Amino acid sequence: MYLSYRKVVIFAVLIGLALTAGGGIYWYQQVIYTASLDTRPLNVGIVGEINSLQPAHLGSPEERLIASTLYEGLVYYDEEAGSIKPRLARSWKYSADNKTLTIELKKAKFSNGQPVTAEKVKMAWEKSFSTTKEWANISLFLPIEGSQARLEGRTPDITGVEAVDSDTLRIRLEKPNSAFLHMLTNPIFWVYDGDESIDPSPGTGPFVLQASTEGHTIAMTKNEYYHSSPSRLSALQFTLYEDPYQAFGDFQLNKLDFINQVPLAEINNIKENPEYKDKLIDRYLWITYSFGFNMNREPFAGNYLLRRALNYAVDRDSIIETVLADSYRTAKGVIPMGLPGYNKQLRGYTYDPEKAKELLAEAGYPEGEGLKPLVLAYNRDEGHRAVAEAVAAQFNKLGIDVQLQDMEWDYYKKQLNELNLLVFRVGWHADYPDADSFLYEMYHSSKVRISNFSGYNNPQVDKVLDAARAETKSNEERLKLLQRAEEIIVDDAPMLWLFQKKATALTGKHVRHLQMDGMGLIDWHKVELLKPSADGEGGNSTEEQV
């Protein structure tokens, strides 16, 4: 480790103090380490539009990422352990019939100094449930007893959520649900002080909103009431960008310490640049990219051979290489790699143009003859357009004509929910860290017009997915059931599964312990920003100092 003259002097003085204090070496190490932390804000560049930071209204990964500095849930998913761990909860216990969940809360405070109580948790959930505009969010509450009645206005609150006392929350479920604890990690269940009328509401996260400039910057400072170990960062400054090139340019000028997205065209250059290559966050996210088929309309209704043919017709690897700059990986099926339940042995679909031609003929459309042009819709975006064009070109090789149709996002969502689109782009971000989020939410018949946009309805799949949720004794058996459901769905081919997204974020050389999980979130209170040392490099991290 390089020490400047000033550090050597401090070192000598503190050693003397430590020798006279008894057991003071650890104190010395902490003082030296703390002195190496930079007190300036961590400057974060976010490419994307931010419309809200309120948990009930988070609609994009970028909004979730920023809001996660302010809010937390009762539990979180520990990716390394592969299990749910307590956050604001201290402990939890299911009843013998697995229909009642009792959660004991930690002693914690909101950023306004008010205590977190079971009544405040219930109030936050009730407020989020009644104000969210997303059916996908509402549906996460429906396993709770009384949610449907509350939705229909038959009761004033969700009767299945009860504040037993200040520290105890009781949740009654309609039926056993092995995925429910995972659902509680979703932002719709994040906790805030609903008594406050300010927006965003006071939360329990490691930071608190200090100031914001609409559409440009968001400044945050430490939450002095944070219940866990204090953040190593003194402050956060988010700068919002529409253009990833502008964000990357500011990063190169050392104006930013982290950007959530680098331009696709720059990824390979970054990997070859010794200054940046080790700072590229290189992991796959639980986000998938597909095109769905409308199962209620011709030519797809009842014609699984055609749907399979189209899955075999696409060279996914070539699109990843030529259009997406290796920022995705090929998806074989429904469950993304990294989630428990991911099946390495799943047969799935590979590029096989001869097989595609054979199936197309068996489907009744030899060389595309007799098949009307397929209208392929996507929400307006240059990247989506490029992928759609590449897919269309490969369909053309089979003699299939394709018409592309782009739409503004709000209109596109409406058309999706009403099942008005024939072939349509679906980007699915895990609602919670479990394979159930991809299988049940997208393919169970109860989710049609909510998150099942293809209208897929297979009673056998429903039965297996219901059995997986009911399996509360053995997680191994539950995952086997989920994998069985995936196999049936893949054989039915209600979608053209294409890609799994890869993180394209970049950290600065003075940033330590910034890790992104499969949901695309960061544990901000663990992140460190080190002062540049005399030689221009970052100082040492916790492991190196203590």
Secondary structure, DSSP 4 states (H G I P E B T S, - for coil): ----HHHHHHHHHHHHHHHHHSS-HHHHHHHHHHHHB--SPEEEEEES-----SGGG--SHHHHHHHTTT-B-SEEEETTTTEEEESSEEEEEE-TTS-EEEEEEPS-B-TTSPBP-HHHHHHHHHHHHHH---HHHHHHHTTBTTHHHHHTTSSSS-TTEEEEETTEEEEEBSS--TTHHHHTTSGGG-B--TT--SSSPP--SSEEEEEEETTTEEEEEE-TT-SSSPPS-SEEEEEEES-HHHHHHHHHTTS-SEESB--GGGHHHHHH-TTTGGGEE--EEEEEEEEEE-TTSTTTTT-HHHHHHHHHT--HHHHHHHTSTT-EEE--SSSPTTSTT--TT-------HHHHHHHHHHTT-GGGTTPPPEEEEEES-HHHHHHHHHHHHHHHTTT--EEEEEE-HHHHHHHHHTT--SEEEEEEE-SSSSTHHHHHHHHSGGGBTTTBTT----HHHHHHHHHHHH--S-HHHHHHHHHHHHHHHHHH--EEEEEEEE-BEEE-TTEES--B-TTS-B-GGG-EEBPB-TTSSB---HHHH-
